[in-house]
Amino acid sequence: MLSGEVKERIKELERKRDELLDELKELDKKRKAGEISEEEYKERRHTIERDLVEIMDRLAQMKFISSGM
């Protein structure tokens, strides 16, 4: 990957990370408001957290790659 491509990929991953964090906040609000069941909350939170871990791993890899360029 070229340096510009790596930097763009990092920006994409950071945007996705931020979107997922916003989703978690919104999910917590819905739970507190009683808009979703506890079971749905746990399932959706687990999915979002799993996606976040994947994004953070990719982000760490891309930052490592970009530091060597």
C-alpha positions as CSV (number, residue, x, y, z in Angstrom):
1,M,0.0,0.0,0.0
2,L,1.2,3.5,-0.8
3,S,1.5,6.1,2.0
4,G,-1.5,8.1,0.7
5,E,-3.6,4.9,0.6
6,V,-2.6,4.0,4.1
7,K,-3.5,7.4,5.4
8,E,-6.9,7.3,3.7
9,R,-7.6,3.9,5.1
10,I,-6.7,5.1,8.6
11,K,-9.2,8.0,8.1
12,E,-11.9,5.6,7.0
13,L,-11.2,3.3,10.0
14,E,-11.3,6.3,12.4
15,R,-14.7,7.4,10.9
16,K,-16.1,3.9,11.3
17,R,-14.8,3.7,14.9
18,D,-16.5,7.1,15.7
19,E,-19.7,5.9,14.1
20,L,-19.7,2.7,16.2
21,L,-19.0,4.7,19.4
22,D,-21.9,6.9,18.5
23,E,-24.1,3.8,18.0
24,L,-23.1,2.6,21.5
25,K,-24.1,5.9,23.0
26,E,-27.5,5.8,21.2
27,L,-28.0,2.3,22.2
28,D,-27.4,3.2,25.8
29,K,-29.9,6.0,25.5
30,K,-32.6,3.7,24.1
31,R,-32.0,1.2,26.9
32,K,-32.4,3.9,29.6
33,A,-35.5,5.2,27.9
34,G,-37.0,1.6,27.8
35,E,-37.2,1.6,24.0
36,I,-35.5,-1.7,23.6
37,S,-35.4,-4.9,25.7
38,E,-32.5,-6.0,27.8
39,E,-31.9,-9.0,25.5
40,E,-31.9,-6.8,22.3
41,Y,-29.6,-4.3,24.1
42,K,-27.1,-7.1,25.0
43,E,-27.1,-8.6,21.5
44,R,-26.7,-5.2,19.7
45,R,-24.0,-4.1,22.2
46,H,-22.1,-7.3,21.7
47,T,-22.2,-6.9,17.9
48,I,-21.1,-3.3,18.1
49,E,-18.3,-4.1,20.5
50,R,-17.1,-6.9,18.3
51,D,-17.0,-4.6,15.3
52,L,-15.1,-2.0,17.4
53,V,-12.4,-4.5,18.3
54,E,-12.0,-5.4,14.7
55,I,-11.8,-1.8,13.6
56,M,-9.3,-0.9,16.4
57,D,-7.1,-3.9,15.4
58,R,-7.1,-2.8,11.8
59,L,-6.4,0.8,12.8
60,A,-3.4,-0.3,14.9
61,Q,-2.1,-2.3,12.0
62,M,-2.5,0.6,9.6
63,K,-0.8,3.0,12.0
64,F,2.1,0.5,12.4
65,I,2.4,0.2,8.6
66,S,2.4,4.0,8.2
67,S,5.1,4.5,10.8
68,G,7.4,2.4,8.7
69,M,7.0,4.4,5.6
